[in-house]
Amino acid sequence: MKLRSTPMSPFGRMVKIAAYVTGLMDSITVEQSNTMDDHDTIRQQNPLGKIPALILDDRVLYDSRVIIEYLDHLAGGGTLIPTETEARFDALRRNALANGILDAALLVIYEARFRPEDKHVESFVDYQRDKIRRALNSIAEAAPVYRNGATPDLGEIGLACCLDYLDFRKQLDWRDHCPDMAQWMMDFSAAVPGYKDTLPPEIDPAPWR
């Protein structure tokens, strides 16, 4: 299997941590992709031109949610995505929340990166940051405690990648909204294989990194 991604992609990182957790990382070759390059084959492998994409012998899987479910399937099921109905949909919901934070965070970056400075729309940036704040406040209200040791579910993987990405790109400081998550990150990083190996390059130090 070949994973098209970048070291900076939080969605690609979710897949890599999932691969470590399921014991499948040794079966995956990670290949860099440049989604802005017209000649990068990612545009043929995934018609959306997005990463991550998992290249198999007979097909290509995307996006991160689909790839993680596939890895869970290869590992026998029930490791990353619980099989019990209530737990399954809770994990999927938490993963969707983390993905939504990341989507908003990326839009904040894209506004600065791709739009000329004199055409920046601050109201759009504020709108995205408000999404992130509301989501972080909801996480704080839930007061999660990490107890799953070396086998996090996909919601927990998404949350860890999400908080690290906010630290990496600095759209806002999540500690202002859910400071207790620092202990959650300590517990997650100490137990989960691949956490430190998949950190984005040059991310700021933290006690759990």
C-alpha positions as protocol buffer text, in pm:
chain_id: "A"
residue {
  index: 1
  type: MET
  ca { x: 0 y: 0 z: 0 }
}
residue {
  index: 2
  type: LYS
  ca { x: 116 y: 353 z: -78 }
}
residue {
  index: 3
  type: LEU
  ca { x: -5 y: 656 z: 114 }
}
residue {
  index: 4
  type: ARG
  ca { x: 8 y: 990 z: -66 }
}
residue {
  index: 5
  type: SER
  ca { x: 37 y: 1267 z: 191 }
}
residue {
  index: 6
  type: THR
  ca { x: 267 y: 1533 z: 337 }
}
residue {
  index: 7
  type: PRO
  ca { x: 432 y: 1559 z: 680 }
}
residue {
  index: 8
  type: MET
  ca { x: 221 y: 1869 z: 749 }
}
residue {
  index: 9
  type: SER
  ca { x: -121 y: 1722 z: 668 }
}
residue {
  index: 10
  type: PRO
  ca { x: -328 y: 1653 z: 982 }
}
residue {
  index: 11
  type: PHE
  ca { x: -556 y: 1426 z: 780 }
}
residue {
  index: 12
  type: GLY
  ca { x: -261 y: 1226 z: 653 }
}
residue {
  index: 13
  type: ARG
  ca { x: -131 y: 1212 z: 1009 }
}
residue {
  index: 14
  type: MET
  ca { x: -457 y: 1059 z: 1128 }
}
residue {
  index: 15
  type: VAL
  ca { x: -410 y: 779 z: 876 }
}
residue {
  index: 16
  type: LYS
  ca { x: -49 y: 723 z: 979 }
}
residue {
  index: 17
  type: ILE
  ca { x: -136 y: 700 z: 1349 }
}
residue {
  index: 18
  type: ALA
  ca { x: -420 y: 462 z: 1260 }
}
residue {
  index: 19
  type: ALA
  ca { x: -169 y: 249 z: 1068 }
}
residue {
  index: 20
  type: TYR
  ca { x: 64 y: 239 z: 1368 }
}
residue {
  index: 21
  type: VAL
  ca { x: -221 y: 148 z: 1604 }
}
residue {
  index: 22
  type: THR
  ca { x: -341 y: -137 z: 1381 }
}
residue {
  index: 23
  type: GLY
  ca { x: 11 y: -266 z: 1322 }
}
residue {
  index: 24
  type: LEU
  ca { x: -8 y: -194 z: 949 }
}
residue {
  index: 25
  type: MET
  ca { x: 245 y: 86 z: 919 }
}
residue {
  index: 26
  type: ASP
  ca { x: 516 y: -151 z: 797 }
}
residue {
  index: 27
  type: SER
  ca { x: 288 y: -242 z: 505 }
}
residue {
  index: 28
  type: ILE
  ca { x: 256 y: 121 z: 391 }
}
residue {
  index: 29
  type: THR
  ca { x: 499 y: 332 z: 192 }
}
residue {
  index: 30
  type: VAL
  ca { x: 445 y: 704 z: 244 }
}
residue {
  index: 31
  type: GLU
  ca { x: 498 y: 911 z: -69 }
}
residue {
  index: 32
  type: GLN
  ca { x: 507 y: 1289 z: -67 }
}
residue {
  index: 33
  type: SER
  ca { x: 247 y: 1471 z: -271 }
}
residue {
  index: 34
  type: ASN
  ca { x: 222 y: 1832 z: -385 }
}
residue {
  index: 35
  type: THR
  ca { x: -143 y: 1909 z: -445 }
}
residue {
  index: 36
  type: MET
  ca { x: -52 y: 2243 z: -603 }
}
residue {
  index: 37
  type: ASP
  ca { x: 164 y: 2081 z: -872 }
}
residue {
  index: 38
  type: ASP
  ca { x: -26 y: 2029 z: -1199 }
}
residue {
  index: 39
  type: HIS
  ca { x: 200 y: 1736 z: -1280 }
}
residue {
  index: 40
  type: ASP
  ca { x: 165 y: 1551 z: -948 }
}
residue {
  index: 41
  type: THR
  ca { x: -6 y: 1216 z: -1007 }
}
residue {
  index: 42
  type: ILE
  ca { x: -233 y: 1277 z: -708 }
}
residue {
  index: 43
  type: ARG
  ca { x: -471 y: 1445 z: -954 }
}
residue {
  index: 44
  type: GLN
  ca { x: -507 y: 1119 z: -1143 }
}
residue {
  index: 45
  type: GLN
  ca { x: -512 y: 902 z: -831 }
}
residue {
  index: 46
  type: ASN
  ca { x: -777 y: 1114 z: -661 }
}
residue {
  index: 47
  type: PRO
  ca { x: -983 y: 1325 z: -902 }
}
residue {
  index: 48
  type: LEU
  ca { x: -1029 y: 1580 z: -624 }
}
residue {
  index: 49
  type: GLY
  ca { x: -652 y: 1623 z: -610 }
}
residue {
  index: 50
  type: LYS
  ca { x: -658 y: 1592 z: -232 }
}
residue {
  index: 51
  type: ILE
  ca { x: -456 y: 1405 z: 27 }
}
residue {
  index: 52
  type: PRO
  ca { x: -446 y: 1161 z: 190 }
}
residue {
  index: 53
  type: ALA
  ca { x: -503 y: 892 z: -69 }
}
residue {
  index: 54
  type: LEU
  ca { x: -423 y: 524 z: -20 }
}
residue {
  index: 55
  type: ILE
  ca { x: -306 y: 352 z: -337 }
}
residue {
  index: 56
  type: LEU
  ca { x: -400 y: -17 z: -355 }
}
residue {
  index: 57
  type: ASP
  ca { x: -340 y: -269 z: -630 }
}
residue {
  index: 58
  type: ASP
  ca { x: -687 y: -229 z: -780 }
}
residue {
  index: 59
  type: ARG
  ca { x: -820 y: 105 z: -653 }
}
residue {
  index: 60
  type: VAL
  ca { x: -749 y: 424 z: -462 }
}
residue {
  index: 61
  type: LEU
  ca { x: -916 y: 508 z: -132 }
}
residue {
  index: 62
  type: TYR
  ca { x: -981 y: 862 z: -3 }
}
residue {
  index: 63
  type: ASP
  ca { x: -1035 y: 1053 z: 224 }
}
residue {
  index: 64
  type: SER
  ca { x: -891 y: 996 z: 575 }
}
residue {
  index: 65
  type: ARG
  ca { x: -1219 y: 867 z: 719 }
}
residue {
  index: 66
  type: VAL
  ca { x: -1252 y: 603 z: 446 }
}
residue {
  index: 67
  type: ILE
  ca { x: -885 y: 502 z: 470 }
}
residue {
  index: 68
  type: ILE
  ca { x: -904 y: 464 z: 848 }
}
residue {
  index: 69
  type: GLU
  ca { x: -1210 y: 244 z: 818 }
}
residue {
  index: 70
  type: TYR
  ca { x: -1026 y: 32 z: 560 }
}
residue {
  index: 71
  type: LEU
  ca { x: -727 y: -9 z: 794 }
}
residue {
  index: 72
  type: ASP
  ca { x: -963 y: -103 z: 1074 }
}
residue {
  index: 73
  type: HIS
  ca { x: -1120 y: -362 z: 842 }
}
residue {
  index: 74
  type: LEU
  ca { x: -777 y: -509 z: 757 }
}
residue {
  index: 75
  type: ALA
  ca { x: -699 y: -532 z: 1128 }
}
residue {
  index: 76
  type: GLY
  ca { x: -1015 y: -734 z: 1191 }
}
residue {
  index: 77
  type: GLY
  ca { x: -1255 y: -453 z: 1277 }
}
residue {
  index: 78
  type: GLY
  ca { x: -1350 y: -290 z: 1604 }
}
residue {
  index: 79
  type: THR
  ca { x: -1008 y: -143 z: 1683 }
}
residue {
  index: 80
  type: LEU
  ca { x: -1043 y: 211 z: 1550 }
}
residue {
  index: 81
  type: ILE
  ca { x: -1419 y: 213 z: 1494 }
}
residue {
  index: 82
  type: PRO
  ca { x: -1621 y: 41 z: 1766 }
}
residue {
  index: 83
  type: THR
  ca { x: -1870 y: -221 z: 1653 }
}
residue {
  index: 84
  type: GLU
  ca { x: -2128 y: -150 z: 1925 }
}
residue {
  index: 85
  type: THR
  ca { x: -2381 y: 92 z: 1781 }
}
residue {
  index: 86
  type: GLU
  ca { x: -2376 y: 370 z: 2041 }
}
residue {
  index: 87
  type: ALA
  ca { x: -1997 y: 368 z: 2075 }
}
residue {
  index: 88
  type: ARG
  ca { x: -1955 y: 356 z: 1696 }
}
residue {
  index: 89
  type: PHE
  ca { x: -2163 y: 665 z: 1628 }
}
residue {
  index: 90
  type: ASP
  ca { x: -2008 y: 851 z: 1921 }
}
residue {
  index: 91
  type: ALA
  ca { x: -1661 y: 786 z: 1777 }
}
residue {
  index: 92
  type: LEU
  ca { x: -1775 y: 891 z: 1429 }
}
residue {
  index: 93
  type: ARG
  ca { x: -1930 y: 1209 z: 1569 }
}
residue {
  index: 94
  type: ARG
  ca { x: -1613 y: 1301 z: 1757 }
}
residue {
  index: 95
  type: ASN
  ca { x: -1407 y: 1240 z: 1446 }
}
residue {
  index: 96
  type: ALA
  ca { x: -1644 y: 1461 z: 1247 }
}
residue {
  index: 97
  type: LEU
  ca { x: -1600 y: 1738 z: 1505 }
}
residue {
  index: 98
  type: ALA
  ca { x: -1221 y: 1715 z: 1483 }
}
residue {
  index: 99
  type: ASN
  ca { x: -1236 y: 1713 z: 1103 }
}
residue {
  index: 100
  type: GLY
  ca { x: -1463 y: 2018 z: 1111 }
}
residue {
  index: 101
  type: ILE
  ca { x: -1214 y: 2207 z: 1327 }
}
residue {
  index: 102
  type: LEU
  ca { x: -940 y: 2117 z: 1082 }
}
residue {
  index: 103
  type: ASP
  ca { x: -1149 y: 2221 z: 782 }
}
residue {
  index: 104
  type: ALA
  ca { x: -1207 y: 2562 z: 941 }
}
residue {
  index: 105
  type: ALA
  ca { x: -841 y: 2594 z: 1040 }
}
residue {
  index: 106
  type: LEU
  ca { x: -731 y: 2520 z: 684 }
}
residue {
  index: 107
  type: LEU
  ca { x: -968 y: 2783 z: 546 }
}
residue {
  index: 108
  type: VAL
  ca { x: -806 y: 3040 z: 776 }
}
residue {
  index: 109
  type: ILE
  ca { x: -468 y: 2945 z: 630 }
}
residue {
  index: 110
  type: TYR
  ca { x: -593 y: 2948 z: 271 }
}
residue {
  index: 111
  type: GLU
  ca { x: -741 y: 3296 z: 311 }
}
residue {
  index: 112
  type: ALA
  ca { x: -395 y: 3429 z: 394 }
}
residue {
  index: 113
  type: ARG
  ca { x: -201 y: 3204 z: 159 }
}
residue {
  index: 114
  type: PHE
  ca { x: -400 y: 3225 z: -163 }
}
residue {
  index: 115
  type: ARG
  ca { x: -590 y: 3551 z: -154 }
}
residue {
  index: 116
  type: PRO
  ca { x: -403 y: 3878 z: -221 }
}
residue {
  index: 117
  type: GLU
  ca { x: -345 y: 4074 z: 97 }
}
residue {
  index: 118
  type: ASP
  ca { x: -564 y: 4363 z: -12 }
}
residue {
  index: 119
  type: LYS
  ca { x: -852 y: 4121 z: -70 }
}
residue {
  index: 120
  type: HIS
  ca { x: -843 y: 3936 z: 263 }
}
residue {
  index: 121
  type: VAL
  ca { x: -1191 y: 3902 z: 411 }
}
residue {
  index: 122
  type: GLU
  ca { x: -1155 y: 3924 z: 789 }
}
residue {
  index: 123
  type: SER
  ca { x: -1522 y: 3847 z: 846 }
}
residue {
  index: 124
  type: PHE
  ca { x: -1466 y: 3512 z: 673 }
}
residue {
  index: 125
  type: VAL
  ca { x: -1164 y: 3439 z: 893 }
}
residue {
  index: 126
  type: ASP
  ca { x: -1362 y: 3535 z: 1205 }
}
residue {
  index: 127
  type: TYR
  ca { x: -1644 y: 3306 z: 1093 }
}
residue {
  index: 128
  type: GLN
  ca { x: -1404 y: 3011 z: 1068 }
}
residue {
  index: 129
  type: ARG
  ca { x: -1239 y: 3089 z: 1400 }
}
residue {
  index: 130
  type: ASP
  ca { x: -1580 y: 3105 z: 1566 }
}
residue {
  index: 131
  type: LYS
  ca { x: -1646 y: 2750 z: 1443 }
}
residue {
  index: 132
  type: ILE
  ca { x: -1321 y: 2638 z: 1602 }
}
residue {
  index: 133
  type: ARG
  ca { x: -1398 y: 2815 z: 1930 }
}
residue {
  index: 134
  type: ARG
  ca { x: -1746 y: 2664 z: 1956 }
}
residue {
  index: 135
  type: ALA
  ca { x: -1610 y: 2319 z: 1884 }
}
residue {
  index: 136
  type: LEU
  ca { x: -1333 y: 2355 z: 2142 }
}
residue {
  index: 137
  type: ASN
  ca { x: -1584 y: 2477 z: 2400 }
}
residue {
  index: 138
  type: SER
  ca { x: -1798 y: 2170 z: 2334 }
}
residue {
  index: 139
  type: ILE
  ca { x: -1492 y: 1949 z: 2386 }
}
residue {
  index: 140
  type: ALA
  ca { x: -1421 y: 2128 z: 2715 }
}
residue {
  index: 141
  type: GLU
  ca { x: -1780 y: 2069 z: 2827 }
}
residue {
  index: 142
  type: ALA
  ca { x: -1749 y: 1698 z: 2751 }
}
residue {
  index: 143
  type: ALA
  ca { x: -1429 y: 1684 z: 2962 }
}
residue {
  index: 144
  type: PRO
  ca { x: -1287 y: 1374 z: 2792 }
}
residue {
  index: 145
  type: VAL
  ca { x: -1038 y: 1153 z: 2976 }
}
residue {
  index: 146
  type: TYR
  ca { x: -804 y: 933 z: 2775 }
}
residue {
  index: 147
  type: ARG
  ca { x: -821 y: 571 z: 2894 }
}
residue {
  index: 148
  type: ASN
  ca { x: -775 y: 359 z: 2582 }
}
residue {
  index: 149
  type: GLY
  ca { x: -401 y: 302 z: 2609 }
}
residue {
  index: 150
  type: ALA
  ca { x: -242 y: 193 z: 2281 }
}
residue {
  index: 151
  type: THR
  ca { x: -575 y: 158 z: 2098 }
}
residue {
  index: 152
  type: PRO
  ca { x: -747 y: 494 z: 2049 }
}
residue {
  index: 153
  type: ASP
  ca { x: -1058 y: 514 z: 1837 }
}
residue {
  index: 154
  type: LEU
  ca { x: -1073 y: 734 z: 1529 }
}
residue {
  index: 155
  type: GLY
  ca { x: -1236 y: 1017 z: 1725 }
}
residue {
  index: 156
  type: GLU
  ca { x: -946 y: 1028 z: 1968 }
}
residue {
  index: 157
  type: ILE
  ca { x: -690 y: 1011 z: 1688 }
}
residue {
  index: 158
  type: GLY
  ca { x: -869 y: 1300 z: 1517 }
}
residue {
  index: 159
  type: LEU
  ca { x: -873 y: 1507 z: 1835 }
}
residue {
  index: 160
  type: ALA
  ca { x: -500 y: 1466 z: 1900 }
}
residue {
  index: 161
  type: CYS
  ca { x: -414 y: 1558 z: 1541 }
}
residue {
  index: 162
  type: CYS
  ca { x: -651 y: 1853 z: 1556 }
}
residue {
  index: 163
  type: LEU
  ca { x: -501 y: 2005 z: 1872 }
}
residue {
  index: 164
  type: ASP
  ca { x: -146 y: 1956 z: 1745 }
}
residue {
  index: 165
  type: TYR
  ca { x: -236 y: 2117 z: 1414 }
}
residue {
  index: 166
  type: LEU
  ca { x: -373 y: 2425 z: 1590 }
}
residue {
  index: 167
  type: ASP
  ca { x: -39 y: 2449 z: 1771 }
}
residue {
  index: 168
  type: PHE
  ca { x: 148 y: 2399 z: 1445 }
}
residue {
  index: 169
  type: ARG
  ca { x: -35 y: 2662 z: 1238 }
}
residue {
  index: 170
  type: LYS
  ca { x: -142 y: 2885 z: 1529 }
}
residue {
  index: 171
  type: GLN
  ca { x: -490 y: 2979 z: 1411 }
}
residue {
  index: 172
  type: LEU
  ca { x: -572 y: 3021 z: 1781 }
}
residue {
  index: 173
  type: ASP
  ca { x: -463 y: 2875 z: 2115 }
}
residue {
  index: 174
  type: TRP
  ca { x: -688 y: 2585 z: 2212 }
}
residue {
  index: 175
  type: ARG
  ca { x: -569 y: 2614 z: 2575 }
}
residue {
  index: 176
  type: ASP
  ca { x: -779 y: 2931 z: 2606 }
}
residue {
  index: 177
  type: HIS
  ca { x: -1091 y: 2718 z: 2553 }
}
residue {
  index: 178
  type: CYS
  ca { x: -1013 y: 2370 z: 2684 }
}
residue {
  index: 179
  type: PRO
  ca { x: -702 y: 2390 z: 2908 }
}
residue {
  index: 180
  type: ASP
  ca { x: -772 y: 2050 z: 3065 }
}
residue {
  index: 181
  type: MET
  ca { x: -698 y: 1888 z: 2728 }
}
residue {
  index: 182
  type: ALA
  ca { x: -327 y: 1929 z: 2805 }
}
residue {
  index: 183
  type: GLN
  ca { x: -355 y: 1632 z: 3043 }
}
residue {
  index: 184
  type: TRP
  ca { x: -551 y: 1441 z: 2779 }
}
residue {
  index: 185
  type: MET
  ca { x: -267 y: 1501 z: 2533 }
}
residue {
  index: 186
  type: MET
  ca { x: -13 y: 1383 z: 2789 }
}
residue {
  index: 187
  type: ASP
  ca { x: -201 y: 1057 z: 2838 }
}
residue {
  index: 188
  type: PHE
  ca { x: -263 y: 1007 z: 2465 }
}
residue {
  index: 189
  type: SER
  ca { x: 95 y: 1074 z: 2357 }
}
residue {
  index: 190
  type: ALA
  ca { x: 240 y: 848 z: 2627 }
}
residue {
  index: 191
  type: ALA
  ca { x: 34 y: 549 z: 2518 }
}
residue {
  index: 192
  type: VAL
  ca { x: -33 y: 570 z: 2144 }
}
residue {
  index: 193
  type: PRO
  ca { x: 221 y: 427 z: 1898 }
}
residue {
  index: 194
  type: GLY
  ca { x: 326 y: 658 z: 1618 }
}
residue {
  index: 195
  type: TYR
  ca { x: 220 y: 977 z: 1794 }
}
residue {
  index: 196
  type: LYS
  ca { x: 567 y: 1133 z: 1810 }
}
residue {
  index: 197
  type: ASP
  ca { x: 687 y: 977 z: 1485 }
}
residue {
  index: 198
  type: THR
  ca { x: 409 y: 1155 z: 1294 }
}
residue {
  index: 199
  type: LEU
  ca { x: 434 y: 1504 z: 1445 }
}
residue {
  index: 200
  type: PRO
  ca { x: 451 y: 1784 z: 1186 }
}
residue {
  index: 201
  type: PRO
  ca { x: 802 y: 1921 z: 1139 }
}
residue {
  index: 202
  type: GLU
  ca { x: 914 y: 2212 z: 1357 }
}
residue {
  index: 203
  type: ILE
  ca { x: 603 y: 2208 z: 1575 }
}
residue {
  index: 204
  type: ASP
  ca { x: 658 y: 2397 z: 1900 }
}
residue {
  index: 205
  type: PRO
  ca { x: 769 y: 2190 z: 2200 }
}
residue {
  index: 206
  type: ALA
  ca { x: 512 y: 2079 z: 2456 }
}
residue {
  index: 207
  type: PRO
  ca { x: 536 y: 1847 z: 2758 }
}
residue {
  index: 208
  type: TRP
  ca { x: 366 y: 1567 z: 2560 }
}
residue {
  index: 209
  type: ARG
  ca { x: 585 y: 1595 z: 2250 }
}
